[in-house]
Amino acid sequence: MTWEILMGLLTLLTALAGLAKTITNNTRALTEIRCTVSALNDTVLQQRRDLGAIREQLQNLILRVHDLEREMGEGGRHD
């Protein structure tokens, strides 16, 4: 083996190592992004459930106020 072949093999191995490092970093970043998106999705779903419960409570309060206003209106009349 001549030194040119040895240098060529060394260059090829260095390039492969660099490529492997790039692939590994990209895979790690993609996995992190997927985990973050999944956590964000869970958070949004929980907020939707919470918002639904708040809307239901608000609707119940509105109905109670409406009923109280109607009762006050009926009780205040002296025909």
Contact map, one row per residue, 1 for C-alpha under 8 A:
1110110000000000000000000000000000000000000000000000000000000000000000000000000
1111110000000000000000000000000000000000000000000000000000000000000000000000000
1111111000000000000000000000000000000000000000000000000000000000000000000000000
0111111100000000000000000000000000000000000000000000000000000000000000000000000
1111111110000000000000000000000000000000000000000000000000000000000000000000000
1111111111000000000000000000000000000000000000000000000000000000000000000000000
0011111111100000000000000000000000000000000000000000000000000000000000000000000
0001111111110000000000000000000000000000000000000000000000000000000000000000000
0000111111111000000000000000000000000000000000000000000000000000000000000000000
0000011111111100000000000000000000000000000000000000000000000000000000000000000
0000001111111110000000000000000000000000000000000000000000000000000000000000000
0000000111111111000000000000000000000000000000000000000000000000000000000000000
0000000011111111100000000000000000000000000000000000000000000000000000000000000
0000000001111111110000000000000000000000000000000000000000000000000000000000000
0000000000111111111000000000000000000000000000000000000000000000000000000000000
0000000000011111111100000000000000000000000000000000000000000000000000000000000
0000000000001111111110000000000000000000000000000000000000000000000000000000000
0000000000000111111111000000000000000000000000000000000000000000000000000000000
0000000000000011111111100000000000000000000000000000000000000000000000000000000
0000000000000001111111110000000000000000000000000000000000000000000000000000000
0000000000000000111111111000000000000000000000000000000000000000000000000000000
0000000000000000011111111100000000000000000000000000000000000000000000000000000
0000000000000000001111111110000000000000000000000000000000000000000000000000000
0000000000000000000111111111000000000000000000000000000000000000000000000000000
0000000000000000000011111111100000000000000000000000000000000000000000000000000
0000000000000000000001111111110000000000000000000000000000000000000000000000000
0000000000000000000000111111111000000000000000000000000000000000000000000000000
0000000000000000000000011111111100000000000000000000000000000000000000000000000
0000000000000000000000001111111110000000000000000000000000000000000000000000000
0000000000000000000000000111111111000000000000000000000000000000000000000000000
0000000000000000000000000011111111100000000000000000000000000000000000000000000
0000000000000000000000000001111111110000000000000000000000000000000000000000000
0000000000000000000000000000111111111000000000000000000000000000000000000000000
0000000000000000000000000000011111111100000000000000000000000000000000000000000
0000000000000000000000000000001111111110000000000000000000000000000000000000000
0000000000000000000000000000000111111111000000000000000000000000000000000000000
0000000000000000000000000000000011111111100000000000000000000000000000000000000
0000000000000000000000000000000001111111110000000000000000000000000000000000000
0000000000000000000000000000000000111111111000000000000000000000000000000000000
0000000000000000000000000000000000011111111100000000000000000000000000000000000
0000000000000000000000000000000000001111111110000000000000000000000000000000000
0000000000000000000000000000000000000111111111000000000000000000000000000000000
0000000000000000000000000000000000000011111111100000000000000000000000000000000
0000000000000000000000000000000000000001111111110000000000000000000000000000000
0000000000000000000000000000000000000000111111111000000000000000000000000000000
0000000000000000000000000000000000000000011111111100000000000000000000000000000
0000000000000000000000000000000000000000001111111110000000000000000000000000000
0000000000000000000000000000000000000000000111111111000000000000000000000000000
0000000000000000000000000000000000000000000011111111100000000000000000000000000
0000000000000000000000000000000000000000000001111111110000000000000000000000000
0000000000000000000000000000000000000000000000111111111000000000000000000000000
0000000000000000000000000000000000000000000000011111111100000000000000000000000
0000000000000000000000000000000000000000000000001111111110000000000000000000000
0000000000000000000000000000000000000000000000000111111111000000000000000000000
0000000000000000000000000000000000000000000000000011111111100000000000000000000
0000000000000000000000000000000000000000000000000001111111110000000000000000000
0000000000000000000000000000000000000000000000000000111111111000000000000000000
0000000000000000000000000000000000000000000000000000011111111100000000000000000
0000000000000000000000000000000000000000000000000000001111111110000000000000000
0000000000000000000000000000000000000000000000000000000111111111000000000000000
0000000000000000000000000000000000000000000000000000000011111111100000000000000
0000000000000000000000000000000000000000000000000000000001111111110000000000000
0000000000000000000000000000000000000000000000000000000000111111111000000000000
0000000000000000000000000000000000000000000000000000000000011111111100000000000
0000000000000000000000000000000000000000000000000000000000001111111110000000000
0000000000000000000000000000000000000000000000000000000000000111111111000000000
0000000000000000000000000000000000000000000000000000000000000011111111100000000
0000000000000000000000000000000000000000000000000000000000000001111111110000000
0000000000000000000000000000000000000000000000000000000000000000111111111000000
0000000000000000000000000000000000000000000000000000000000000000011111111100000
0000000000000000000000000000000000000000000000000000000000000000001111111110000
0000000000000000000000000000000000000000000000000000000000000000000111111111000
0000000000000000000000000000000000000000000000000000000000000000000011111111100
0000000000000000000000000000000000000000000000000000000000000000000001111111100
0000000000000000000000000000000000000000000000000000000000000000000000111111110
0000000000000000000000000000000000000000000000000000000000000000000000011111110
0000000000000000000000000000000000000000000000000000000000000000000000001111111
0000000000000000000000000000000000000000000000000000000000000000000000000011111
0000000000000000000000000000000000000000000000000000000000000000000000000000111
